[in-house]
């Protein structure tokens, strides 16, 4: 579609932290990397109130990026790939990207 605007995309991250000290190192390095790719935190941890089903194990983080392309570029970037290594072994995680609404 010619002239179509891109839709925001959201990275949903859920993690059960198993090595808090190492996870803190990971957390300290993510904000600048996310911002450099046009992203921002929408949710970063915070209290969870269960409305239905079971609560997620551990932390939930939601990041907003200007587009699916920007979210993928951030995740695959050399900088975040290096930072992500800090999280390896520090948390059991799930991460996925979803399109917003237009």
N, C-alpha and C positions, 0 to 999 in steps of 0.2 A: 504494500500500500504506500503510494507516494505521499510523503508528507506526514505519515503517521508518527505520533509521538511514542517513545518507549515508555513502558510501564515500570514502576518501581518493582524491585525484586527483594525478597527477604530470605536471609540465611537463618535457619532455625538450628540451634545448637543445644543439645542436652548432654550433660556430662555428670557422671558420678565420680567425684574426686577421690583418688586413692593415695595420692602423695601431695598433700596440701602445700608443702614448701616448694616443690618443683612447679606445681600449678600456679602459684603466685608469680613465679618468674615468667611463665607464659602470659598470664593476665597483664603484667606490667608492660609487655612489649606489643600487645595487640592494638591498643587505641590508635597510635600513630600510623601503623600499617593500614588499618581499616580506613582511617580518614584520608590517607594518601590515595586511596582508590575510590573516593567519593562516598564512602559508607559512613554510617553512624549507628550507635547503639540505640535501640528502641527499648529493649529489656536487657538488663545485665544482672542476673541473679534475682534478687527480690523475693518477697514472700509469695507463696502460692496458696491460693484458696481453691480447693477442689469443688467443682460444680457437678461433675459426673465422672465415673470411673476411678482409676487409681492415679495418684499424683506421680509426676515424673521423678525418677531417682536423681537426686542431686540438683545441679544448677540448670536453669534454662536461660539462654541468651538469644535475642532476636536482633539481627542487624538489618538495616535498610540500605540498599544500593539503588542508584538511579535506574538500573536495568539489569536484566538477567546476564547480559554480556559483562557488565561491570562486576557483578558478583562472582562470576566464573573467573574473570581476570584476576581479581583479588585472591581467590582461593588457590589458583594455579601459579601465582607470582612467586618468584624466587625468594622474596623477603618473607612472605607468609609460610612458604614451604619450610624455610629454616626455623621460623618461630614455632611452627606446628611440631617440630621435633622435640621441643621442650615439653609439649603435652603428651607425647608418646610415653606410655608407662605411668603417667601422672593421673590419668583419668580414662574411664571407659566412656567413649563418646559416640554420639550420632549427630550427623550434620546433613542438612539438605537445603536446597534452594526452592522457593516457590514464587510464582508471579503474583504481583499485587493485582488490583483491579484498575481498569481504565475508565 
